[in-house]
Amino acid sequence: MAKTPARGTASRRMSTSALALAAAAARRFYVEGLTKVEIAKQLGVSRFKVARLLADAQEAGLVQIEVIVPSSLDGELADAVRERFGVRAVYVVRPDEDTVVGQRRAVANFTAGLLEESVTAEDVVGLAWGRTISLLAASVGANIGCRFVQLSGALPRPDVEESAVELVRRMAEATGSSSTTFYAPLAVPDAATADGLRSQSGISEALAELDRLTKAVVSVGAWRPGESTALDSLGDADRDALSQAGVVAEITGVLLDRDGKEVDALTDRVIGVTGPQLRATPDVIAMACGDQRGEATATALRSGIVSTLITHTSLARAVLAQP
């Protein structure tokens, strides 16, 4: 609910005639849907005077504005997370089934609808790879006609049937869009191997598309086995070393410490989008699921990479509980 000041100082300064004129302007604007130019003509005042009258109406308590959030969303939790971390937009869904699978499905379904409403044919949309992204690809159906770009290579997982290439292509096919994909793992043993892969025809062209992203859809991973695609692609020695370096979260292979600062220990071995490329993307939509990812999600929000967060109620509470 957007609250307006109660009748007080402003109303005592305004005469009854002034209040009546402000109320007339407000009714025409908020109830009848007239433009300021139309209201000015009807009331015999300037368009700039109409703007002042509308402001006076709110200050005098003549206008009460209430925004009703759909029952499937928790608006208060979303506002609390958004205000605390200063991100552009936060959506907190209430899953029908409060299990990890139910949480992923609810977040994916909402994200699908958001993309259908906000993506245009001019957009270049980067797409990460993982369980929630796979559910997202199964949920979209509107004709968008944009270009989807694979954000990174992938690690085969038994709980994700599709490769990163297949997932991006399915997303494009479902929305009447084009796709840019490449075959490569997420991380390789050394920088020389990574450089060789990045220079290969097909891969180099696909990676060049990452500089043209207008949106990116990613998942937030916690630095624990089974909770991070990047971690699961590494051996025990690398995992331990990165944990010692302070990594607590990752976004599509971009590693973050508790303060949200990028840890570049793996950067030269990852095949995919970089931290600077994500930061340069106008809208990075992060999907976060699972009650154990409170610290990781808070870290992702601190990083400055994420502009839009889509999560569920229990994880939103866990994020707010972080110091």
N, C-alpha and C positions, 0 to 999 in steps of 0.2 A: 504494500500500500504506500503510495506516495503522499506523504502528509503535507498539509499546508498550514501556515501559521493561523492560530485562532484569532478571532476578532479582538483587536487590542489597540495599540498605538495608532496604526494606520487608520482604523475606522473612526477614531476620535478626532483626527485631523480633517477627515473628509466630511463634507456636508451631505445632507440627505440627497440632494440633487446629483452630487458627484458619485455617490454610491449607486444611485439608480442608473446613471449612465454607464458605470462600470459593469453593473449586473446585466444591462441590456447588451453590451458588447460581448460579455462572457457567454450569455445564453446563445447568441447568434453564432459564436465561434465554436463552443464545445458541444452544444446540443443540436443546432441546426446545420452545422458544418459549413458555414459561409466563410469565404476568404476575408482577409483583412481589408482588401480593396472594396469588396461588396458591403462589408459592415460600415466602412467609412462613408460610402454613398448613402446608406440608409440612415445613419445617425448625423450626417452633415458635418463630419469632422475629417481630419487628415488620416492617412494610413498610419503615420507615426503616432498620432494621438490614440488610435485603436490599440496599438501595442502597449502604450502606457496604461490605457484603461484595463487591459487584460492583466497586466502586472498588478495594478491597484486592486483588482477583484480578488486575486490570490492573496495579496498581503492583508486585505481586509477580512479574509475568511469567507468570502462569498462563493468561492469555488472549492469543492472537495473532490480530489481525484483519487480513485481507487483502481489499482491494477490487479486483476484476478489472474493468478497463475494456475495453469491446468493442474488438476489433482494428481496427475502422474508425475509432477515435478515438485521439488521442495525449494520454493523461492527464497525462503529465509536463509537456509543453509547456503544456497548459491550466492546470495548477496554477502553473507559473512565471509566466504572464501574469497570472493572477488575483491572486497574492500580490504581484507587483510594483506593479500598478495599483490594487489594492484594490476591484475590481468584485465584484459578488455571484456571478456565474457566468461561466465561460468554457468553450466547447466547441471543440475543434480536430479537424476531420475529416481523414482521409487520403483524398484523392480517388483514384478508380480511374484516372483520366486526368489527369495533372498539367499540364494546359493551363488557360488562363483559362476556357474554356468548361467544362471538366471541374471546375474549382474552383467555379465558380458553381453548377453542377448539384449537386455534393456538398453545398455549404452550403445550397442551397435545399431539397433533399430532407430534410436533417436538421432544418432549421427547420420544415418542414411537419409532421414527426413530433412535434416539440416542442410546436407549437401544438395539435395534435390531443390531446396528453396533458395540456396545462396550461390551455387556455382553457375557460371555462365559459359557460353561457348568460347569466350576469349580466355578462360582460365587454363593455367597449366598446373595440374594438381599432383603433387608427389604423394605416393602411397607406400607406407611401410608394410611389413609382413609379420603375421602372427595370428594368434587365435581369434582375438576380437576383430581384427581386420578381415579375417575370413568370414566371420558372421556378418560384418558390414557389407561385404561384396554380395552376400546372399540376400540382403535386405533391400538393396536399391533396385529401382525399376523404371524411374522416370527418364525420359530422353533429355540428356544434358548436352551432349555434343562437344565436350571439352577434350583436353588431352591429359591422360593419366600417365605418370612417369614413375617407374620403379625407383624407390629411394636407395635401396641397398641390396647387396647379395643376401643370401639366406643360408640357414642351417636346417637340414632335414629334421623334422620332428614327427614323432608318431601321432601327436594330437593335432597336427595340421596336415591335411591330406595334400594340399596344393603347394607347389613351389611359389616363390615370389613372382616368377614370370607368369605362371598360370593364373595367379590371383589378380594381377594387374590386368591381364587380358580379359578375364571374366568380368571384372568391374567395367572395363571399357565396352565390352559387348553388351552388357546389361543396360548401359546408359546411352548407347549410340555414339560412343566416343572413340577416339583413337588412343593408341598406347605406345609407349616407348619402354622397352625391356632389355635386359641383358642377362647372360648366364655367368654367374660368379658366386663364390662363397662370400659370407659376410666378412670374415677375417681370415687371413692367411698367416703362415708361420713367420714370415720376415718381410721387411720393406721392399727388398729386391723383387720378390714374387709379386707383391702388390703393384709395384711400378710396372712390371711386365704385363700384368693383367689390365691395368688402366690404359695402357698404350695400345691394346689390341683393338682392331677395327670392330665396331659394334658397341663395345664397352665404352670406348672413349667418346663416341658420339652420344651415347645414352647419358653418360656422366656430365657432358656439357649441358644437357637439358636442365640440370639441377640449378644452374645459374639463372634460369628463367622462370622458376617457380613463382606462382602467385598464391598458392595455398599448399599446405602439406597436412596429411592425416597420419598421425603417429600414435604409438602406444608408449606408456611409461612403464619401464621395467625396474624392478628392485634387484640389487646386486646379491642375489641368492640363487642357488641351483633351481631350475624350473621356473624362475621369475624373471629371467633376462635372457633374451636370445644371444646377446653378445657374450655373456658369461658362459652359456652352454656351449659356445663354439670354441672355447679355450681349454687348454690343459690345466692341471692342478697348479703348476708352478706359476703360470700367468694369472690365474684367479687369485692366488694368495698374494702375489706381488701387487696387483691392482687394488686388492682390499687394503693392503698395507699403505698404498698411496692415497687412500681415503675415498675410493669410489663407493657411492651408496646408491646410485641410480644411473640409468642409461636411457637414451632416446635414440633408437635406430643406430646403435653403435657409437653414439656420442656419449662419453662417460662424464659423470658429474660428481663432485664431492658434496659434502653436507651443505656448504654455502651456495651451491649452485654453480660453482666455477668448473670449467671444463678441465678434465684430466687428460692430457694429450699422450699418455704412454702407449696407447693403441692406435693413435691416429694414422700413423704411416703404414699400418697393416690392414686397415678397414677399407673395403671396396664399397663406396657409397657416399651419401651426403655427409657434409662436414658441419661442425658447429656454426662457423661463420655463414655458410649457405642457409642454414635453418634460420639464423638470426636475421638474414636479409630477406626472408620470405614474409610477405605482408601478413599472412594469417596462418599460424601453425595450430592446428586443432589436435589436442592431445586427449586420447581416451585412456582413462585409468580405471582399472577394475581389481577387485580383491582387497579384503580388509587389511592384509599384511603390507600394503603398499603406501601407507600413510606417510612415512618418512620420505620415500622415493618421490611421491607425488608433490609433497611440499618442496623438495629439492628442485624438481623440474619447474615449479612455479617461480622459485627464487632465481632460476637461471636466466630469465629474460627471453628464453626461446619460445615459450608457450604464450599464445595470445588468447586461445579459447580452450577451456577445460570442460570435458564431459565426463561425469562420474556418477556414482550412486550414493545414497544417503549414508550408509555406514562408513564408506571410505571418506566422504566429505567430513564426517565427524572426526575420523582419525587424523585427517589433515589438519583440522583446526586444533587438535590436541597436541600437535607438535610444538616444541618450544620455539 
